[in-house]
C-alpha cells in the first residue's frame, strides 16, 4: 500500500511540475507573441510613412522645382532642339546577311 501511495505521490509531483512548466512556457510564448505584434504594428506604421514620403518626393512639381533651382535646367524649346537622322545601314554584299 505504501508503494502505491508513494508512486501516486511521485506521479502527482511530476504532474504538478509539468503543469507549472507548461504554464511558464505559455506565458513566455504569449509575451513573445505580443512583442511580435507590436513590432509588426510599428513596421506597418513605418511602411506607410515611407510610402507617403516616397509619394511626396516623386511629385512632379517638386522635381520640376529642383531641376530649375539646383540643376539650372530650362525647358526645351524648338529652336534648341537638335534632330538626328539615322543613316541607312550599309548594303550587305555577302550571302545570308553574315560576313
C-alpha positions in Angstrom: 0.0 0.0 0.0 2.9 2.4 0.8 4.4 1.7 -2.6 1.2 2.7 -4.4 0.8 5.8 -2.3 4.5 6.7 -2.9 4.0 6.1 -6.6 0.9 8.2 -6.7 2.7 11.0 -4.8 5.6 11.0 -7.3 3.1 11.0 -10.2 1.3 13.9 -8.6 4.5 15.8 -8.2 5.6 15.1 -11.7 2.2 16.3 -13.0 2.4 19.5 -10.9 5.9 20.2 -12.1 4.9 19.7 -15.8 1.8 21.9 -15.3 4.0 24.7 -13.9 6.4 24.3 -16.8 3.7 24.3 -19.4 2.1 27.5 -17.9 5.5 29.2 -17.8 6.2 28.3 -21.4 2.7 29.5 -22.3 3.4 32.9 -20.7 6.7 33.2 -22.5 5.1 32.4 -25.8 2.3 34.9 -25.1 4.8 37.7 -24.3 6.8 36.9 -27.4 3.6 36.9 -29.5 2.6 40.3 -28.1 6.1 41.7 -28.7 6.0 40.5 -32.4 2.5 42.0 -32.8 3.8 45.3 -31.5 6.8 45.1 -33.8 4.6 44.3 -36.8 2.4 47.3 -36.0 5.5 49.6 -35.8 6.8 48.3 -39.1 3.4 48.8 -40.7 3.3 52.4 -39.5 6.9 52.9 -40.8 6.0 51.4 -44.2 3.0 53.8 -44.5 5.2 56.8 -43.6 7.8 55.8 -46.1 5.1 55.4 -48.8 3.9 58.9 -48.1 7.4 60.2 -48.2 8.1 58.5 -51.5 5.0 59.9 -53.0 6.0 63.4 -51.8 9.5 63.1 -53.2 8.2 61.9 -56.5 5.8 64.8 -57.1 6.2 66.4 -60.5 6.1 69.9 -59.1 8.9 69.1 -56.6 11.1 67.5 -59.3 10.5 70.5 -61.7 11.4 72.9 -58.9 14.6 71.1 -58.1 15.6 70.8 -61.8 15.2 74.6 -62.2 16.8 75.7 -59.0 19.6 73.2 -58.2 20.4 71.9 -61.6 19.7 75.1 -63.5 17.8 73.3 -66.2 15.4 75.1 -68.5 12.5 73.8 -70.6 13.3 72.6 -74.1 12.3 74.9 -76.9 12.1 74.0 -80.6 15.0 76.3 -81.5 17.3 74.5 -79.1 16.2 71.0 -80.3 18.7 69.1 -82.5 17.2 66.3 -84.6 19.5 63.4 -85.6 18.8 61.4 -88.6 19.9 57.8 -88.7 21.9 56.9 -91.7 20.7 53.8 -93.6 22.6 50.6 -92.8 25.2 49.7 -95.5 24.1 47.3 -98.2 25.3 43.8 -97.3 27.0 42.1 -100.2 27.7 38.7 -98.5 25.1 35.9 -98.9 22.9 35.1 -96.0 23.5 38.5 -94.4 26.6 37.5 -92.5 30.3 38.4 -93.2 
